[in-house]
């Protein structure tokens, strides 16, 4: 008995000695984690990540801390038609720039600070955010084309030509094979990132059915497969997997992308919509971290005919250029989600356009007649320019267009004295591929004096307001105008029935 008692005492002493050591070890590790946050600057304590709290109003991220990612977009120069009569560029239906602008203005960002971020505000994405009256495609055609020519408000020596391509809005697919690739790194632990992301995907899940297949991959310091091959009608299961996510760790986008492409291939639906939808703030810091590496990697993967669309979230450390590079080179579309309203639009009411591609590698080429047009400049599409030879090269990548999408373009033209008597000023050629097809189709249209409008309608005046706003943000010399003048034009328009346009007017009023 005495030996047993001695043994018990020794055992108890040993246990009491070990337990404090183990507790100290755990405490020490946690303290070190708190003192040494991950590369995104956030504590990797998972308990805190499970219940992210929105900062108090007076502690909210100051929009002025948003990081500029390049110089302001320079004003495009006029090009002599006699020297270079052909202008070629890729279509673009991204809208991220506008909703990013809306987020910053709503947060109170000043005009000076917006100008500092000018490279993030792409003119074409402001134009293409809104819908306009446009000619529907003729029977058997993919695109309808609307062309208008009006006087330039800021230059009495030129005219503006507006082109809008309207894609067909009906297409048959066997089903959706979607992989949600979700960034759960520490930088996503903010109210306008992961919590908003969860609500956003809820709108998309509501539109799924039994023909759809859903997989979910998350990435932080490593990738993790959360759900595989789940039928789209099992909504509670999909939403449960999304809502269980928490943010912690660094950002290894490469590992997540690799796994997402693998799953998309595993569950491929022939004649279906095979697409990765990536949601992130774009702040990659492990694996692929440079834009050139991103482009190289995604460009190789797109040959698999798996589309990559991108949803951007948050401010402060947001990396717009990374997100644009991913979508542009992954044959997808780039949206920025600044709130639940935009989430419902992109993933709810506009879901058909978001998911279904009707035309791949859409290219536009304008051939000007020097007898009618002496010089021209393309407004916007700065990083979408192509060479003349690229137009007929079916191996050259270009933008993809979804069901019902519109592509709107503006040129500023200087006309010759004989332009009024010249029937055709230019020829518009459009090339596109049917989804999955290797060879492009060509359509051509003639535009000239018959397209001139003496008085612009409300659609055109609203577009002009968008053009002048982006020129002001880019600090160009093109418009002899101010935000006050833009607001005056907007106040003259009947915006009833156009809540999105009325919202833009409210943003300009706040900014002006």
N, C-alpha and C positions, 0 to 999 in steps of 0.2 A: 504493500500500500504506500509506504514511504517513497519507494522508487517511482511508483506511478505518479504520486503527487509532485515529486521533483521533476519528472518528465513533463507533466502538464504545465508546471510553472515555467520551465525552459521554453516550451512551445509557445505559451502565451507571451513571454518576453520577446521571443523572436518575431511573433506576429506584430506586436505593438511597435517593434523597432522598424519592421519592413513597411508597415502602412504609412507612417509619416514620410518615409523616404519616397514612396510611390506618389503620395499627394504632393510633396515638394517638387518631384519631377514633373508631374502634370502642370502644376502651377507655374513652374519655371518655363515650360514650353509655351503656355498660353501667354505669359508675360512677354516672352520673346516674340511671339506672333504679333502682339499688340505694338511692341516697339519696332518691329520690322515688318511693316505692311507689305503686301504683295506689290508687284510692279505697277499695278494700276493705282496704288495709293490707298487701298482699302484694307481694313482688317479682315483676315480670313477666318475669324471666329464664326462658325456655322450657325450658332444659336442666334447671333445678331442678324445674320443674313436671312434667316427664316422669316423674320418679321420686319422687313424694311419699312422705315418710317419716312414720310415726306418731311423735308425740312420746313421749319416755321417760316412764315412769310419774310421775316426780317433776316433769316439765315439762308434764304434761297440763293442758288448759284447766280451770281451777277452775270448778266448776259455779256457785259463788257469783257469777261474773262475768256470768252470764246476765242479759240486760237485761229489766226489767219493761216490759210494753207497756200498762199501764193499771192502774187501781185494782182492788182485789179485787172480785169479783162480790157485789153486795149481796144480802141475804136478801130473797126475794120476800114482800111483805106479804099478809095475808089480804084477800080481796075479798068484799064483802057480796053475797050472791046476790040479795037483793031489789032492789039497785041495779044490779048487772051480772051477770045470770044466764048469760051466754055467754062462753066462753073459746075463743080460736082461735089456732092456731099451725101452723107448717110442720114437716113431718117432717124428721128429720136422722139419717143413718146414718154420719156421720163417726166415726172412732175415734182421731184423732190425739192428743187430749189425754191419753189413757191411756198410750200408748206413749211420749209425751214425758215424762210423770210417771215412768214406769218407768226411762227413760234417766237422768234426773236423780237419782233415789234410788239407782240402781246406782252412780252416780259419787260418791255420798257427800254430796249436797246436804242440808242440814239442814232441819228443819221450818220454822224461821223464814224461811229463804230461799225455800222453796217457797211459803209464804204471801205473800211479796213478789211472786211470779209468779202469784197466785191467778187472775187473769183468763184465764190460759192453760189452766186446768183446768176444762173445761166438763162439768157433771154428766152431760148426756146422752151425751157421748162415752165416759165411764167406763162407763155402763150398757150402751151399745150395742156395746162391745168384746166382751162375753161373750155366749154363746148360752144360752138358757133353754128349759125345756119349754114348748111353746106349741101352741095349736090350729092345725092345718094348714088351709089354705083349703078350703072346700067346693067341690064340682065346679062349674065355671063361675065361681067367685069368684077374685079376685086375692089377697085377704088373709083370713087367719084371725085372729080376735080372742080374746085371753085377758084376763080381768078378774078381779082379786082385791081384796078389801078386808080390811085387818088393822088391829090396834091400833097406834098410833104409839108407838114405844118412848121417845121423848123428850117426849111431850106426852099426858097422860092425858085431855085434853079433845078429842082429835081422832082420826081414823083416816086411814090411808094407802090410796089406791087406786092399784093398778098396772095399766097397760094395756100389752099387747104385741101389735103387729101382726106377723104372720108372712107374708112374701111367698112366692108360688109360686117354685119353684126350677127350673122347666123353661120354656125359651123357644127359639124357632127364629130363627136369624139366618143370613143368606147368607154372612157372613164378617166379619172385622175389618179395617178400614182405620185403622191406628194411626200416629200421628206421635209419636215420642219427642222431646220438647222438653227439652234437657238444658243446665243451667247449668254452664258451664266457666269462670266468672270466677275471679279470684284467691282469693276467699273460699272456694271449693270445694276448695282445695288442703290438705285435712286428711284424716286416716285415716277419720273417720266421715262423710265427705262423698263426694267423687268415687270413691275406691276402693270404698267400700261400695255406692255407686250402681251401679257396673259389675257387682258381684256380684249385686245385686238384680235388674237387668234380665235377668241370665242365667236366673233362674227363670221370668220371663215368656216369654222366647224359647223355652224348652223346651216351652211349651204351645201354640205356634203350628203352623199347618199350611199347606198349599198354597193354601187359600182366603183366607188373610190377606195383607194388603199392608202393608209397613213402610217408613216414611220416618224419617229422623233429622235434626233441626235442633239445632245448638248455638248458644249465645249467650254472649258476654262483652262486649267493647267493641263488637262487631258480631255479626251472625248469620252462620252458615255452614251450608250444606246438605251433610251428610255422606253421606246415602243417600236414594234416592228410589224408591218403588214396588217394593221388593224383595219377592218372594214369601216368605211366612212359613216355608216349609220350607227355605229357604237359610240355615240357622241359623249356620253357620260365617261366612258373609259378614256377617250382622247382628252377631254377637258380635265379629268382627274390627273392625268399624267402631266399636262401643262401646268396646272395650278399647284402641283407639288414641287415645282422647281424653286431653287434658291440660288443666290449669287455669292460666289467666293472665288478666290484664286486669280491666277494670271490668265492670259488670253492666247491660247494655241489654236488659231484659226485653221492652220494647215491640217492638223489631226482631225478636226471636225469635218472639214470639207472632204477629206479622203474617205472617211466613213460614210458621209452622206451620199457621195457618188456611188459607193459600193452598194448601199441599200437601195438607191434608186435603180440601179442595174438589176439587183436581185428581184425586185418586184415590178420590173418593167411591164407595161401594158402595151401590146402591139396596137398601133393606130390610136393610142391614147395620149394623154397629156402627162408626160414624165418630167417632173419639175422639182427642183430644190427651192424652198423658200427660206432664205437666210435672214435672220433678225439679229441686229447688233448695233453697237455705236461705232463700229469700224476701227476700234482702237486695238489693233493686233500688236502683240509684243513678244510672242514666242512662235517659233516655226517661221512661216512666211510672214515677213513684216515689212518688206519694201513693195512699192507699187509695181516695179518691174517684175519682181518674183510672182506677185499675184497674177499679173497679166499673162506671164508665161505659163503658169500652172493652169489657170482657167481656160486659156486658149487651147491647150492640149485636151482638156476634159470635154469641151463643147463638141468635139467630134463624135461623142457618144450619143448626140441628139437628146441630151438631157438638159433642159433649160435651167438657168439659175436666176431667180428674181431676188431682189434685196429690199428689206424693210429697215429703215434707219430710225433710231430712237435716241433722244437725249440731247443735251448741250454740254458745254464746258470743255470736255475732251473729245468732242465729236469729230470723226474723220470722214468728212464728205468725199474727199478724193478717193479714198480706199473703196467706199461703198459704190461710187460711180464706176470705178474700174472693174469691180466684181460683176456688176450687172451688164456693163457694156461688152465685156469680153466673155460673158457667160450666156449670151443670147437671151437675156431677160430684161426686166423693167425695174427701175429704181424708184421707190417711193419713200418719202419721209413721213413718219407718223407723229404728228405734234399733239394729238389728243384723240379722244374717243370719236369725235366727229369725223376726222380723217380716217380713222380705223374702220368706221362703219361704211364710209364711202369706198375705200380701196378694197376692203375684204367683205363687204356686204353688198351694197347696191351696185357697185361696179365690178363685182367678182368675176363676171363672165369675161370682161376685158382684161382683168388682171391675170386670169389663168390661161386663157385660150389664145394661142398665136395663130393668126390667119396668113401672115406673110413673113418670110425670113429674108434677111439681107436686102432690105429695101433701100435703093439708091435713087437719088434724083440728079438729073443733069440738065442744065439750062444752056442752050446754045443761042446766043444773042446775035441779031442782025446788026452789023455796024452801021447800016444805012438808017436805022431807027434809034439805036441805043449807042451813045458814044462811050459811056462808062457805067459801071455798076458796083455795088457792094452788097454782100450778103450780111444781114444783121443777125447775129447769134450763130449757133452751130460752129463755134470756133474750134472745138476739138472733135468735130465731125467731118472736117474737110477731107476730100479724097482727090487723087490725081485723075486726070482725064482717062488714063489707061485703066484705073481701078473699076470704072463703070462697067466695062464688058468682061472683067475678070471675075468669074463665078467663084473663085477661091478666095477672093477678098471679102472679109467679113464686113457687115454693115448692120444697121439697127433692125430689130424685129417689131412687128406691129400686131397688136391684139385685136380681138373682135370688137368692132364699133369704135376703135380709136380714131382720133383725128391727128394729122400732122400739119401744123401751120407754120408758114415760112414768110419772111418779108425780105424783099430786096429794095434798095434805094437805087433809082435809075436816073441818069442824065440823058435826056433825049436829044436827038438831032433836029434840025429845022424841018427835015422832011418826014419826021415820024408820023405826023398827023395824016399824011397821005400814004403811008406804008401800012399795008393790011396786016402783015405778020411782023411783030417785033422780036419774037423769040419762039423757040420750040422747047417744050418741057418733055423730057423723056423719063419714064419711071421703070426701073427694073425691080423685080421681086421673085422670090422662089416660093412655091407652095411648100408648106411644112414637110421637111424630110426629103425634099427633092434636090438633086444636085445642080440642075440647070435652071437659069432664070428666064422669066418672060418679060417682054418689052411692050410698053404702051407709050404712045406719043400724043401730045396735045399742042395746039397752036394758040398763042396769046398775042393780042395786039390792041389797036385803037378801040376796037369794039368793047373791050373790057374796062374802058375808062369810065369812072363815076365822078360826075361833077360835085355831088354832095354825098359824103360818106354816111352810111346808116349807123345805128347805135352799136351794132356789132363791131364795125370798123373803128369807131371812135373809142370804144372800150379797149380794143387791141392797141390803138395808139397810146392810150394811157399806160398800158403795160410796157410797151416799148420805151417810152420816155422815162418811166420809173427805173427800168434796168439800166438805161444809159446814165441816169443820175447816180445810181449805185456804183457803176463802173467808172465814174469820174471822167466820162468822155466829153468831148466838146460838141457832139452832134446836136443835142436839143438846146435851143436858146430858151430854156424852160426851167421851171422850179416845181417842187412838189405842190406849191400853192396853185400853180397853173394846171397841174394834173388834176388836182382836187376840183378846180372850177369846171373842167371838162366832165368829170365824173358826176358832179352835181347837176349837170345839164341833161343827163341821161335818165331814161325811165328804166329803173332797175327792178321794178316790181316783177315778181316771178323769177328773179335771179338772185337768190339769197347769197350765193357764192360771190357774185359781183358786188353786191351791197356790202359784204364783209370786206372785200378789197378796198372799197371806198372808205370804210370805217378805219382800216389800217392806215391809209394815206392821211386821213384826217388826224389821226393820233400822231403820226410821224411828222406831219407838217406843222 
